[in-house]
Amino acid sequence: MGTRKYSSYAQIDRELEILKIEKDISYQRIVLGYHRTKESIAPHHLLNNFLESFKTAFSGSFGTILNIAVPFAINWIINKKRGR
């Protein structure tokens, strides 16, 4: 960015306002990207993605059985770890 010459303080203030808004937009993009990344690597989201790909791989009657059995198995494992 080259050196600029301003003829009034109003031009300087306007340029500073534009730069501040651009900085705020960039910051919000970073925050949004962080939240999206955090959400996408959450354990339940990873498990759901894995199960969805697993379900599409095993479609048909075997897939139907897995769709019923897998949630029960997961709940059983979770409850066993909790001591129920």
Stockholm file with secondary structure:
# STOCKHOLM 1.0

chainA/1-84         MGTRKYSSYAQIDRELEILKIEKDISYQRIVLGYHRTKESIAPHHLLNNFLESFKTAFSGSFGTILNIAVPFAINWIINKKRGR
#=GR chainA/1-84 SS CCCCCCSSHHHHHHHHHHHHHHHHHHHHHHHHHHHHHHHHTSHHHHHHHHHHHHHHHTCSHHHHHHHHHHHHHHHHHHHHHHTC
#=GC SS_cons        CCCCCCSSHHHHHHHHHHHHHHHHHHHHHHHHHHHHHHHHTSHHHHHHHHHHHHHHHTCSHHHHHHHHHHHHHHHHHHHHHHTC
//
